[in-house]
Amino acid sequence: MELQTVISLRDLTKKIGKKTIVDHLSFDIHQGEVFGFLGPNGAGKTTTIRMMVGLISISEGQVLIHGKNIRTDFKNAIANVGCIVENPEMYKYLTGYQNLKHMARMAKVDAGNQIDEKRISEVVDLVGLGKRIHDKVSKYSLGMRQRLGVAQALLHRPSILILDEPTNGLDPAGIRELRDQLRYLAKEEKMAVIVSSHLLSEMELMCDRVAIIAQGKLVQVQTVGQMIDSEQEQQSMSIEVNDVGEALTIIQRTCDANASQSAEVKNTIQFAATKEQVATVIEALVKQEIRVYRVNAQRKTLEDRFLEITGGGEIA
């Protein structure tokens, strides 16, 4: 099934004086996916997001939202977008509910010229603020304000949700709840969700695809699975057998690798191999009647791949 593109970046560029901050970025974001946006400090990630929603000018290139150009048709393009860039802003002397009513008026979220109370209740339930929605925002924790910001962004039923560091201030339970909410919005509501975060372990669980930029340039756009689980790349393996000596010979011959006996675990060999090589090793061991008790792979994480790709730069 062909994926519907909701946002297209085409040679998107930002220059300040003679310095290029964002350098000809081009990629698409699809309906119904959670799309992660990652980059080291100073990579241009936040600048890109600000250009995508019209907060700063574009030097070259274009951003198309549902085919509408953010530069030439801003009102119609941005109508499809809900976003929080950096920290959500709200009136702290009002309650959470009053903030949402005020936002609903500005966004013209109404039902027969009346504020759509049902929609407000829906977004309150979605972000888990039901018990505190009538408290003043001044009494909210940072995590609660983050939840209220997400609720504000969802009020007008956008087809695209952009969140910059949405997990800030959330405890582990809150992070998991937000992840589940965003996955629900993408899969059930067919919303495109664009998320930037420094919590790479969470991005690995949350995102369908990720884009990595460094020094303003696009380095890679792939599914999370493709990025961390390449068929061609070798993984660190350990295998437990009943005959270490014979198994070592077979593994070294099969993988052309420097396999070695583990000093920590008895009858265990450590080696590096691709998936296909692992299958060949196991087949060869079985043919020689060597008993295989356990095979473990040290799977790469998104953080591992990020550090490899960016050369260890800090995450913005």
C-alpha positions as CSV (number, residue, x, y, z in Angstrom):
1,M,0.0,0.0,0.0
2,E,1.4,3.4,-1.0
3,L,2.0,5.7,2.0
4,Q,0.4,9.1,1.9
5,T,2.9,11.9,2.2
6,V,1.7,14.7,4.5
7,I,5.0,16.8,4.8
8,S,7.6,17.2,2.2
9,L,10.9,19.0,2.7
10,R,12.6,20.0,-0.5
11,D,16.1,21.4,-0.4
12,L,15.2,23.2,2.9
13,T,18.0,25.6,3.7
14,K,18.6,28.3,6.4
15,K,21.5,30.7,6.1
16,I,22.5,33.4,8.6
17,G,25.0,35.7,7.0
18,K,27.6,33.5,5.3
19,K,26.9,30.6,7.6
20,T,24.6,27.7,6.5
21,I,22.7,26.4,9.5
22,V,20.5,23.9,7.6
23,D,21.8,22.6,4.3
24,H,19.4,21.4,1.6
25,L,17.3,18.9,3.6
26,S,14.9,16.8,1.6
27,F,12.7,14.0,3.0
28,D,9.0,13.1,3.4
29,I,6.9,12.3,6.4
30,H,3.9,10.0,6.0
31,Q,0.5,9.7,7.4
32,G,0.1,7.4,10.4
33,E,3.8,7.2,11.4
34,V,5.8,8.4,14.4
35,F,8.8,10.1,12.9
36,G,11.9,10.9,15.0
37,F,14.2,13.8,14.4
38,L,17.7,13.5,15.9
39,G,20.9,15.4,15.7
40,P,24.0,16.4,17.8
41,N,24.1,19.8,19.4
42,G,24.1,22.6,16.8
43,A,23.1,20.2,14.0
44,G,20.1,22.4,12.9
45,K,17.3,20.3,14.2
46,T,15.4,22.9,16.1
47,T,16.0,25.4,13.3
48,T,14.5,22.9,10.8
49,I,11.4,22.4,13.0
50,R,10.9,26.2,13.3
51,M,11.1,26.6,9.5
52,M,8.6,23.7,9.2
53,V,5.9,25.6,11.2
54,G,6.7,29.1,9.9
55,L,8.4,30.5,13.1
56,I,11.5,31.6,11.2
57,S,12.0,32.4,7.5
58,I,13.3,29.9,4.9
59,S,16.4,30.9,3.0
60,E,16.0,28.3,0.2
61,G,13.8,25.4,-0.6
62,Q,10.3,24.7,0.6
63,V,8.1,22.9,3.1
64,L,4.8,21.4,1.8
65,I,2.1,20.4,4.2
66,H,-0.6,18.4,2.4
67,G,0.7,20.0,-0.7
68,K,0.4,23.5,0.6
69,N,3.5,25.7,0.7
70,I,4.3,27.0,4.2
71,R,5.8,30.2,2.7
72,T,3.0,31.1,0.2
73,D,-0.1,29.5,1.8
74,F,0.8,29.7,5.5
75,K,-2.8,29.8,6.9
76,N,-4.1,26.8,5.0
77,A,-0.8,24.8,5.5
78,I,-0.5,25.4,9.3
79,A,-4.2,24.6,9.9
80,N,-3.3,21.0,9.7
81,V,-0.6,21.2,12.3
82,G,-0.5,21.0,16.1
83,C,2.9,21.7,17.6
84,I,4.9,22.4,20.7
85,V,8.3,23.9,19.9
86,E,10.5,23.8,23.0
87,N,8.4,24.7,26.1
88,P,4.5,24.9,26.0
89,E,3.3,28.4,26.9
90,M,0.1,28.9,29.0
91,Y,-1.4,31.2,31.5
92,K,-0.3,30.0,34.9
93,Y,-2.9,32.0,36.8
94,L,-5.7,30.1,35.0
95,T,-6.7,26.5,35.5
96,G,-5.7,23.9,33.0
97,Y,-9.3,23.7,31.8
98,Q,-9.5,27.5,31.4
99,N,-6.3,27.4,29.3
100,L,-7.9,24.9,27.0
101,K,-11.1,26.9,26.7
102,H,-9.1,30.0,25.8
103,M,-7.1,28.0,23.2
104,A,-10.3,26.5,21.8
105,R,-11.6,30.0,21.3
106,M,-8.5,31.1,19.4
107,A,-8.4,27.9,17.4
108,K,-12.2,28.2,16.7
109,V,-12.9,24.8,18.1
110,D,-16.6,25.1,18.4
111,A,-19.9,23.2,18.0
112,G,-22.7,25.5,16.8
113,N,-20.8,28.6,17.9
114,Q,-20.3,27.2,21.4
115,I,-17.0,26.0,22.8
116,D,-16.8,22.2,22.1
117,E,-16.7,20.9,25.7
118,K,-16.7,17.3,24.4
119,R,-13.5,17.9,22.5
120,I,-11.9,19.5,25.5
121,S,-12.9,16.4,27.6
122,E,-11.4,14.1,24.9
123,V,-8.0,15.7,24.9
124,V,-7.9,16.0,28.7
125,D,-8.6,12.2,29.0
126,L,-6.1,11.5,26.3
127,V,-3.2,13.2,28.2
128,G,-4.3,11.9,31.6
129,L,-5.0,15.2,33.3
130,G,-8.6,14.5,34.4
131,K,-7.9,14.7,38.1
132,R,-6.0,18.0,38.0
133,I,-7.5,19.8,35.0
134,H,-9.4,22.3,37.3
135,D,-6.2,23.2,39.3
136,K,-4.3,26.4,38.5
137,V,-1.4,25.8,36.1
138,S,0.9,27.5,38.6
139,K,0.5,24.3,40.7
140,Y,1.4,22.0,37.9
141,S,4.7,20.2,37.7
142,L,6.8,20.5,34.5
143,G,5.5,17.1,33.4
144,M,1.8,18.2,33.9
145,R,2.4,21.4,31.9
146,Q,3.9,19.3,29.1
147,R,0.7,17.1,29.1
148,L,-1.4,20.3,29.0
149,G,0.6,21.5,26.1
150,V,0.0,18.3,24.1
151,A,-3.7,18.7,24.9
152,Q,-3.7,22.3,23.5
153,A,-1.9,21.1,20.3
154,L,-4.6,18.4,19.8
155,L,-7.6,20.6,20.3
156,H,-8.3,21.4,16.7
157,R,-7.9,17.8,15.5
158,P,-4.7,18.3,13.5
159,S,-3.5,15.7,11.0
160,I,0.1,16.4,12.0
161,L,1.5,16.8,15.5
162,I,5.0,18.1,16.1
163,L,6.6,17.8,19.5
164,D,10.0,19.1,20.5
165,E,11.3,17.2,23.6
166,P,7.8,16.1,24.8
167,T,9.1,13.8,27.5
168,N,10.8,16.7,29.5
169,G,9.8,16.5,33.1
170,L,7.9,13.2,32.8
171,D,8.6,10.3,35.2
172,P,9.0,6.8,33.7
173,A,5.3,6.0,33.9
174,G,4.4,9.3,32.3
175,I,6.9,8.7,29.5
176,R,5.4,5.3,28.8
177,E,1.9,6.7,28.8
178,L,2.9,9.5,26.4
179,R,4.5,7.0,24.1
180,D,1.4,4.9,24.1
181,Q,-0.7,8.0,23.4
182,L,1.5,9.0,20.4
183,R,1.5,5.5,19.0
184,Y,-2.3,5.5,19.3
185,L,-2.6,8.8,17.5
186,A,-0.4,7.6,14.7
187,K,-2.0,4.1,14.2
188,E,-5.6,4.7,15.1
189,E,-6.1,8.3,14.2
190,K,-3.8,8.2,11.2
191,M,-1.9,11.2,12.5
192,A,1.7,12.0,11.5
193,V,3.6,12.5,14.7
194,I,7.0,14.2,14.5
195,V,9.1,14.0,17.7
196,S,12.5,15.2,18.7
197,S,14.0,13.9,21.9
198,H,17.4,13.2,23.6
199,L,16.0,10.0,25.1
200,L,17.2,7.6,22.4
201,S,16.0,4.5,24.2
202,E,12.5,6.0,24.2
203,M,12.8,7.0,20.5
204,E,13.7,3.5,19.6
205,L,10.4,2.2,21.2
206,M,8.3,5.1,19.9
207,C,9.3,5.8,16.3
208,D,8.7,4.1,13.0
209,R,11.4,6.0,11.2
210,V,14.1,8.4,12.3
211,A,16.1,11.1,10.5
212,I,19.5,12.0,11.6
213,I,21.2,15.3,10.7
214,A,24.7,16.5,11.5
215,Q,26.2,19.9,10.7
216,G,22.9,20.9,9.0
217,K,23.0,18.0,6.5
218,L,20.8,15.0,6.3
219,V,22.8,11.9,7.2
220,Q,20.2,9.2,7.1
221,V,16.5,8.5,7.1
222,Q,15.5,4.9,7.8
223,T,13.1,2.8,9.8
224,V,14.3,2.1,13.3
225,G,14.6,-1.6,12.4
226,Q,16.8,-1.0,9.4
227,M,19.0,1.4,11.3
228,I,19.8,-1.0,14.2
229,D,19.5,-4.4,12.5
230,S,21.5,-4.5,9.3
231,E,21.6,-7.9,7.7
232,Q,25.2,-7.2,6.4
233,E,26.7,-5.8,9.6
234,Q,28.4,-8.1,12.1
235,Q,27.1,-8.4,15.6
236,S,28.8,-9.5,18.7
237,M,27.7,-13.1,19.4
238,S,28.2,-15.6,22.2
239,I,27.5,-19.3,21.9
240,E,27.5,-22.0,24.6
241,V,28.5,-25.5,23.5
242,N,29.7,-28.8,25.0
243,D,33.0,-28.9,23.0
244,V,34.7,-25.6,23.0
245,G,37.9,-26.7,21.2
246,E,36.2,-28.2,18.1
247,A,33.6,-25.4,18.1
248,L,36.3,-22.7,18.0
249,T,37.9,-24.3,14.9
250,I,34.5,-24.4,13.1
251,I,33.6,-20.8,14.0
252,Q,37.0,-19.4,13.0
253,R,36.8,-21.3,9.7
254,T,33.2,-20.3,9.0
255,C,33.3,-16.7,10.0
256,D,37.0,-15.9,9.2
257,A,36.9,-14.3,12.6
258,N,39.0,-14.2,15.8
259,A,36.7,-16.3,17.9
260,S,37.8,-16.8,21.5
261,Q,36.7,-18.6,24.6
262,S,34.9,-16.5,27.2
263,A,36.7,-16.0,30.4
264,E,33.5,-15.2,32.3
265,V,31.2,-18.1,31.2
266,K,32.2,-21.7,31.0
267,N,31.9,-23.5,27.6
268,T,31.1,-20.2,25.9
269,I,32.7,-18.7,22.7
270,Q,32.6,-15.1,21.7
271,F,32.8,-14.0,18.1
272,A,31.5,-11.5,15.5
273,A,29.2,-12.6,12.6
274,T,26.4,-11.5,10.3
275,K,23.0,-13.2,10.6
276,E,23.8,-15.5,7.7
277,Q,27.1,-16.5,9.2
278,V,25.4,-17.4,12.5
279,A,23.0,-19.7,10.7
280,T,26.0,-21.3,8.9
281,V,27.9,-21.8,12.2
282,I,25.0,-23.5,13.9
283,E,24.5,-25.8,10.9
284,A,28.2,-26.7,10.9
285,L,28.2,-27.4,14.7
286,V,25.1,-29.6,14.5
287,K,26.6,-31.6,11.6
288,Q,29.7,-32.3,13.8
289,E,27.4,-33.4,16.6
290,I,28.4,-30.5,18.9
291,R,25.6,-29.6,21.3
292,V,24.5,-26.0,21.2
293,Y,22.9,-24.8,24.4
294,R,22.5,-21.1,23.9
295,V,23.2,-18.4,21.3
296,N,23.0,-14.7,22.2
297,A,23.4,-11.6,20.1
298,Q,24.5,-8.3,21.6
299,R,21.9,-6.3,19.6
300,K,22.8,-2.7,18.7
301,T,20.5,0.0,20.0
302,L,19.5,3.2,18.3
303,E,21.9,5.0,20.6
304,D,24.8,2.8,19.4
305,R,23.9,3.6,15.8
306,F,23.5,7.3,16.5
307,L,26.9,7.5,18.0
308,E,28.4,5.6,15.1
309,I,26.8,7.8,12.5
310,T,27.5,11.1,14.1
311,G,30.9,10.3,15.5
312,G,29.8,10.6,19.1
313,G,28.2,14.0,19.0
314,E,25.9,15.0,21.9
315,I,22.2,14.9,21.2
316,A,20.3,18.1,20.8
